[in-house]
Amino acid sequence: MAEINVVPYIDVMLVLLVIFMVTAPLLYHGVELDLPETRSEPLDEEQQEPVIVSIDADGRLYLNIAEEPEAALGREALLERIRAVMRQSPQRRVLVRGDRRVPYGEVVALMAQLQGAGVPSLGLMSRPAAGEG
């Protein structure tokens, strides 16, 4: 018999396909972030001012596009304003600026809620490292 039996090769390929289909979603999980590095250039100016959500050391939230940017907002009021902004300009950039004393879990929870409010791309703001121009 001079023919090659390809059935075992097909079986191996199907097993590999199943393995890749199962493991691929496990490799990508969590909140999508666009994290800045400490040694980076400032972002290019865009046509629209980015929306900046700030969280202070006490957990109070501020929004730079509010009527009173220095006045703290409740979480639901903040999310409602973000939803309204995203309805008007869905590609507008949203940046989170958090005090270094805020627990990491609170920042992550805020970012998850912002994504739930329709923000497609989130970024974290940081200050340049000391000694950088």
Biotite code that builds the C-alpha atoms (Angstrom):
import biotite.structure as struc

atoms = struc.array([
    struc.Atom([0.000, 0.000, 0.000], chain_id="A", res_id=1, res_name="MET", atom_name="CA", element="C"),
    struc.Atom([1.637, 3.248, -1.155], chain_id="A", res_id=2, res_name="ALA", atom_name="CA", element="C"),
    struc.Atom([-0.836, 5.765, 0.350], chain_id="A", res_id=3, res_name="GLU", atom_name="CA", element="C"),
    struc.Atom([-0.179, 7.929, 3.400], chain_id="A", res_id=4, res_name="ILE", atom_name="CA", element="C"),
    struc.Atom([-2.780, 7.733, 6.130], chain_id="A", res_id=5, res_name="ASN", atom_name="CA", element="C"),
    struc.Atom([-3.582, 11.376, 7.081], chain_id="A", res_id=6, res_name="VAL", atom_name="CA", element="C"),
    struc.Atom([-6.312, 10.625, 9.632], chain_id="A", res_id=7, res_name="VAL", atom_name="CA", element="C"),
    struc.Atom([-3.931, 10.781, 12.647], chain_id="A", res_id=8, res_name="PRO", atom_name="CA", element="C"),
    struc.Atom([-2.610, 14.147, 11.452], chain_id="A", res_id=9, res_name="TYR", atom_name="CA", element="C"),
    struc.Atom([-6.138, 15.525, 11.199], chain_id="A", res_id=10, res_name="ILE", atom_name="CA", element="C"),
    struc.Atom([-6.873, 14.310, 14.724], chain_id="A", res_id=11, res_name="ASP", atom_name="CA", element="C"),
    struc.Atom([-3.771, 16.051, 16.080], chain_id="A", res_id=12, res_name="VAL", atom_name="CA", element="C"),
    struc.Atom([-4.673, 19.290, 14.296], chain_id="A", res_id=13, res_name="MET", atom_name="CA", element="C"),
    struc.Atom([-8.212, 19.234, 15.718], chain_id="A", res_id=14, res_name="LEU", atom_name="CA", element="C"),
    struc.Atom([-6.861, 18.676, 19.238], chain_id="A", res_id=15, res_name="VAL", atom_name="CA", element="C"),
    struc.Atom([-4.448, 21.601, 18.807], chain_id="A", res_id=16, res_name="LEU", atom_name="CA", element="C"),
    struc.Atom([-7.265, 23.780, 17.489], chain_id="A", res_id=17, res_name="LEU", atom_name="CA", element="C"),
    struc.Atom([-9.391, 23.018, 20.554], chain_id="A", res_id=18, res_name="VAL", atom_name="CA", element="C"),
    struc.Atom([-6.451, 23.761, 22.876], chain_id="A", res_id=19, res_name="ILE", atom_name="CA", element="C"),
    struc.Atom([-5.829, 27.141, 21.235], chain_id="A", res_id=20, res_name="PHE", atom_name="CA", element="C"),
    struc.Atom([-9.526, 28.024, 21.278], chain_id="A", res_id=21, res_name="MET", atom_name="CA", element="C"),
    struc.Atom([-9.739, 27.290, 25.005], chain_id="A", res_id=22, res_name="VAL", atom_name="CA", element="C"),
    struc.Atom([-6.508, 29.025, 26.057], chain_id="A", res_id=23, res_name="THR", atom_name="CA", element="C"),
    struc.Atom([-6.731, 32.173, 23.892], chain_id="A", res_id=24, res_name="ALA", atom_name="CA", element="C"),
    struc.Atom([-9.494, 33.868, 25.955], chain_id="A", res_id=25, res_name="PRO", atom_name="CA", element="C"),
    struc.Atom([-7.599, 33.071, 29.157], chain_id="A", res_id=26, res_name="LEU", atom_name="CA", element="C"),
    struc.Atom([-4.558, 34.997, 27.972], chain_id="A", res_id=27, res_name="LEU", atom_name="CA", element="C"),
    struc.Atom([-6.488, 38.259, 27.657], chain_id="A", res_id=28, res_name="TYR", atom_name="CA", element="C"),
    struc.Atom([-8.478, 39.245, 30.724], chain_id="A", res_id=29, res_name="HIS", atom_name="CA", element="C"),
    struc.Atom([-9.010, 42.225, 33.001], chain_id="A", res_id=30, res_name="GLY", atom_name="CA", element="C"),
    struc.Atom([-9.597, 45.891, 32.330], chain_id="A", res_id=31, res_name="VAL", atom_name="CA", element="C"),
    struc.Atom([-8.117, 47.276, 29.135], chain_id="A", res_id=32, res_name="GLU", atom_name="CA", element="C"),
    struc.Atom([-5.594, 49.946, 30.055], chain_id="A", res_id=33, res_name="LEU", atom_name="CA", element="C"),
    struc.Atom([-3.346, 52.305, 28.195], chain_id="A", res_id=34, res_name="ASP", atom_name="CA", element="C"),
    struc.Atom([-0.748, 52.740, 30.944], chain_id="A", res_id=35, res_name="LEU", atom_name="CA", element="C"),
    struc.Atom([1.797, 55.518, 30.569], chain_id="A", res_id=36, res_name="PRO", atom_name="CA", element="C"),
    struc.Atom([5.430, 54.915, 31.406], chain_id="A", res_id=37, res_name="GLU", atom_name="CA", element="C"),
    struc.Atom([7.346, 57.262, 33.670], chain_id="A", res_id=38, res_name="THR", atom_name="CA", element="C"),
    struc.Atom([9.858, 58.125, 30.951], chain_id="A", res_id=39, res_name="ARG", atom_name="CA", element="C"),
    struc.Atom([7.593, 59.112, 28.077], chain_id="A", res_id=40, res_name="SER", atom_name="CA", element="C"),
    struc.Atom([6.793, 62.090, 25.937], chain_id="A", res_id=41, res_name="GLU", atom_name="CA", element="C"),
    struc.Atom([3.589, 64.054, 26.574], chain_id="A", res_id=42, res_name="PRO", atom_name="CA", element="C"),
    struc.Atom([0.594, 63.110, 24.456], chain_id="A", res_id=43, res_name="LEU", atom_name="CA", element="C"),
    struc.Atom([0.053, 65.101, 21.292], chain_id="A", res_id=44, res_name="ASP", atom_name="CA", element="C"),
    struc.Atom([-2.673, 67.676, 21.610], chain_id="A", res_id=45, res_name="GLU", atom_name="CA", element="C"),
    struc.Atom([-5.926, 66.433, 20.158], chain_id="A", res_id=46, res_name="GLU", atom_name="CA", element="C"),
    struc.Atom([-8.825, 68.398, 18.739], chain_id="A", res_id=47, res_name="GLN", atom_name="CA", element="C"),
    struc.Atom([-10.900, 67.772, 21.867], chain_id="A", res_id=48, res_name="GLN", atom_name="CA", element="C"),
    struc.Atom([-9.713, 68.251, 25.413], chain_id="A", res_id=49, res_name="GLU", atom_name="CA", element="C"),
    struc.Atom([-9.513, 64.882, 27.199], chain_id="A", res_id=50, res_name="PRO", atom_name="CA", element="C"),
    struc.Atom([-11.953, 64.147, 29.989], chain_id="A", res_id=51, res_name="VAL", atom_name="CA", element="C"),
    struc.Atom([-9.991, 63.902, 33.243], chain_id="A", res_id=52, res_name="ILE", atom_name="CA", element="C"),
    struc.Atom([-11.483, 62.047, 36.200], chain_id="A", res_id=53, res_name="VAL", atom_name="CA", element="C"),
    struc.Atom([-9.555, 62.758, 39.407], chain_id="A", res_id=54, res_name="SER", atom_name="CA", element="C"),
    struc.Atom([-9.713, 60.830, 42.670], chain_id="A", res_id=55, res_name="ILE", atom_name="CA", element="C"),
    struc.Atom([-8.121, 62.365, 45.764], chain_id="A", res_id=56, res_name="ASP", atom_name="CA", element="C"),
    struc.Atom([-6.620, 60.661, 48.805], chain_id="A", res_id=57, res_name="ALA", atom_name="CA", element="C"),
    struc.Atom([-10.026, 60.621, 50.543], chain_id="A", res_id=58, res_name="ASP", atom_name="CA", element="C"),
    struc.Atom([-11.747, 58.968, 47.575], chain_id="A", res_id=59, res_name="GLY", atom_name="CA", element="C"),
    struc.Atom([-13.617, 62.067, 46.376], chain_id="A", res_id=60, res_name="ARG", atom_name="CA", element="C"),
    struc.Atom([-14.184, 62.278, 42.618], chain_id="A", res_id=61, res_name="LEU", atom_name="CA", element="C"),
    struc.Atom([-13.731, 65.315, 40.370], chain_id="A", res_id=62, res_name="TYR", atom_name="CA", element="C"),
    struc.Atom([-14.407, 65.916, 36.691], chain_id="A", res_id=63, res_name="LEU", atom_name="CA", element="C"),
    struc.Atom([-12.569, 68.553, 34.658], chain_id="A", res_id=64, res_name="ASN", atom_name="CA", element="C"),
    struc.Atom([-15.543, 69.245, 32.362], chain_id="A", res_id=65, res_name="ILE", atom_name="CA", element="C"),
    struc.Atom([-18.053, 69.817, 35.176], chain_id="A", res_id=66, res_name="ALA", atom_name="CA", element="C"),
    struc.Atom([-19.555, 73.258, 35.837], chain_id="A", res_id=67, res_name="GLU", atom_name="CA", element="C"),
    struc.Atom([-17.385, 73.439, 38.964], chain_id="A", res_id=68, res_name="GLU", atom_name="CA", element="C"),
    struc.Atom([-14.261, 71.317, 38.385], chain_id="A", res_id=69, res_name="PRO", atom_name="CA", element="C"),
    struc.Atom([-13.113, 71.856, 41.992], chain_id="A", res_id=70, res_name="GLU", atom_name="CA", element="C"),
    struc.Atom([-16.393, 70.502, 43.432], chain_id="A", res_id=71, res_name="ALA", atom_name="CA", element="C"),
    struc.Atom([-16.526, 66.813, 44.329], chain_id="A", res_id=72, res_name="ALA", atom_name="CA", element="C"),
    struc.Atom([-19.116, 64.662, 42.542], chain_id="A", res_id=73, res_name="LEU", atom_name="CA", element="C"),
    struc.Atom([-20.892, 61.531, 43.657], chain_id="A", res_id=74, res_name="GLY", atom_name="CA", element="C"),
    struc.Atom([-19.984, 58.367, 41.782], chain_id="A", res_id=75, res_name="ARG", atom_name="CA", element="C"),
    struc.Atom([-23.391, 58.062, 40.066], chain_id="A", res_id=76, res_name="GLU", atom_name="CA", element="C"),
    struc.Atom([-23.409, 61.740, 39.039], chain_id="A", res_id=77, res_name="ALA", atom_name="CA", element="C"),
    struc.Atom([-19.916, 61.354, 37.606], chain_id="A", res_id=78, res_name="LEU", atom_name="CA", element="C"),
    struc.Atom([-20.852, 58.224, 35.649], chain_id="A", res_id=79, res_name="LEU", atom_name="CA", element="C"),
    struc.Atom([-23.989, 59.896, 34.285], chain_id="A", res_id=80, res_name="GLU", atom_name="CA", element="C"),
    struc.Atom([-21.930, 62.845, 33.000], chain_id="A", res_id=81, res_name="ARG", atom_name="CA", element="C"),
    struc.Atom([-19.413, 60.465, 31.435], chain_id="A", res_id=82, res_name="ILE", atom_name="CA", element="C"),
    struc.Atom([-22.261, 58.589, 29.698], chain_id="A", res_id=83, res_name="ARG", atom_name="CA", element="C"),
    struc.Atom([-23.555, 61.892, 28.288], chain_id="A", res_id=84, res_name="ALA", atom_name="CA", element="C"),
    struc.Atom([-20.099, 62.857, 27.020], chain_id="A", res_id=85, res_name="VAL", atom_name="CA", element="C"),
    struc.Atom([-19.593, 59.443, 25.410], chain_id="A", res_id=86, res_name="MET", atom_name="CA", element="C"),
    struc.Atom([-22.970, 59.706, 23.642], chain_id="A", res_id=87, res_name="ARG", atom_name="CA", element="C"),
    struc.Atom([-21.916, 63.046, 22.115], chain_id="A", res_id=88, res_name="GLN", atom_name="CA", element="C"),
    struc.Atom([-18.322, 62.092, 21.226], chain_id="A", res_id=89, res_name="SER", atom_name="CA", element="C"),
    struc.Atom([-17.684, 58.353, 21.581], chain_id="A", res_id=90, res_name="PRO", atom_name="CA", element="C"),
    struc.Atom([-13.965, 58.538, 20.716], chain_id="A", res_id=91, res_name="GLN", atom_name="CA", element="C"),
    struc.Atom([-13.118, 61.195, 23.304], chain_id="A", res_id=92, res_name="ARG", atom_name="CA", element="C"),
    struc.Atom([-10.167, 60.202, 25.457], chain_id="A", res_id=93, res_name="ARG", atom_name="CA", element="C"),
    struc.Atom([-10.734, 59.690, 29.199], chain_id="A", res_id=94, res_name="VAL", atom_name="CA", element="C"),
    struc.Atom([-7.824, 59.893, 31.633], chain_id="A", res_id=95, res_name="LEU", atom_name="CA", element="C"),
    struc.Atom([-7.812, 58.899, 35.311], chain_id="A", res_id=96, res_name="VAL", atom_name="CA", element="C"),
    struc.Atom([-5.689, 60.973, 37.665], chain_id="A", res_id=97, res_name="ARG", atom_name="CA", element="C"),
    struc.Atom([-5.359, 59.418, 41.103], chain_id="A", res_id=98, res_name="GLY", atom_name="CA", element="C"),
    struc.Atom([-3.538, 60.478, 44.234], chain_id="A", res_id=99, res_name="ASP", atom_name="CA", element="C"),
    struc.Atom([-0.714, 58.091, 45.087], chain_id="A", res_id=100, res_name="ARG", atom_name="CA", element="C"),
    struc.Atom([-2.327, 57.367, 48.480], chain_id="A", res_id=101, res_name="ARG", atom_name="CA", element="C"),
    struc.Atom([-5.565, 56.063, 46.941], chain_id="A", res_id=102, res_name="VAL", atom_name="CA", element="C"),
    struc.Atom([-5.765, 52.259, 47.246], chain_id="A", res_id=103, res_name="PRO", atom_name="CA", element="C"),
    struc.Atom([-5.165, 50.536, 43.911], chain_id="A", res_id=104, res_name="TYR", atom_name="CA", element="C"),
    struc.Atom([-8.455, 48.651, 44.197], chain_id="A", res_id=105, res_name="GLY", atom_name="CA", element="C"),
    struc.Atom([-10.444, 51.893, 44.228], chain_id="A", res_id=106, res_name="GLU", atom_name="CA", element="C"),
    struc.Atom([-8.742, 53.112, 41.053], chain_id="A", res_id=107, res_name="VAL", atom_name="CA", element="C"),
    struc.Atom([-9.372, 49.783, 39.307], chain_id="A", res_id=108, res_name="VAL", atom_name="CA", element="C"),
    struc.Atom([-13.026, 49.786, 40.425], chain_id="A", res_id=109, res_name="ALA", atom_name="CA", element="C"),
    struc.Atom([-13.444, 53.337, 39.106], chain_id="A", res_id=110, res_name="LEU", atom_name="CA", element="C"),
    struc.Atom([-11.896, 52.368, 35.778], chain_id="A", res_id=111, res_name="MET", atom_name="CA", element="C"),
    struc.Atom([-14.202, 49.365, 35.478], chain_id="A", res_id=112, res_name="ALA", atom_name="CA", element="C"),
    struc.Atom([-17.224, 51.580, 36.154], chain_id="A", res_id=113, res_name="GLN", atom_name="CA", element="C"),
    struc.Atom([-16.012, 54.083, 33.552], chain_id="A", res_id=114, res_name="LEU", atom_name="CA", element="C"),
    struc.Atom([-15.762, 51.307, 30.978], chain_id="A", res_id=115, res_name="GLN", atom_name="CA", element="C"),
    struc.Atom([-19.270, 50.235, 31.953], chain_id="A", res_id=116, res_name="GLY", atom_name="CA", element="C"),
    struc.Atom([-20.379, 53.814, 31.261], chain_id="A", res_id=117, res_name="ALA", atom_name="CA", element="C"),
    struc.Atom([-19.221, 53.498, 27.652], chain_id="A", res_id=118, res_name="GLY", atom_name="CA", element="C"),
    struc.Atom([-15.594, 54.672, 27.730], chain_id="A", res_id=119, res_name="VAL", atom_name="CA", element="C"),
    struc.Atom([-13.725, 52.741, 25.008], chain_id="A", res_id=120, res_name="PRO", atom_name="CA", element="C"),
    struc.Atom([-10.205, 53.816, 25.959], chain_id="A", res_id=121, res_name="SER", atom_name="CA", element="C"),
    struc.Atom([-8.866, 54.713, 29.391], chain_id="A", res_id=122, res_name="LEU", atom_name="CA", element="C"),
    struc.Atom([-5.496, 56.132, 30.335], chain_id="A", res_id=123, res_name="GLY", atom_name="CA", element="C"),
    struc.Atom([-3.693, 56.826, 33.587], chain_id="A", res_id=124, res_name="LEU", atom_name="CA", element="C"),
    struc.Atom([-2.012, 60.164, 34.221], chain_id="A", res_id=125, res_name="MET", atom_name="CA", element="C"),
    struc.Atom([1.334, 60.424, 35.940], chain_id="A", res_id=126, res_name="SER", atom_name="CA", element="C"),
    struc.Atom([3.968, 63.017, 36.602], chain_id="A", res_id=127, res_name="ARG", atom_name="CA", element="C"),
    struc.Atom([7.371, 62.784, 34.935], chain_id="A", res_id=128, res_name="PRO", atom_name="CA", element="C"),
    struc.Atom([10.048, 61.294, 37.179], chain_id="A", res_id=129, res_name="ALA", atom_name="CA", element="C"),
    struc.Atom([12.177, 63.767, 39.136], chain_id="A", res_id=130, res_name="ALA", atom_name="CA", element="C"),
    struc.Atom([15.018, 65.158, 37.070], chain_id="A", res_id=131, res_name="GLY", atom_name="CA", element="C"),
    struc.Atom([13.224, 64.853, 33.722], chain_id="A", res_id=132, res_name="GLU", atom_name="CA", element="C"),
    struc.Atom([12.531, 67.937, 31.659], chain_id="A", res_id=133, res_name="GLY", atom_name="CA", element="C"),
])
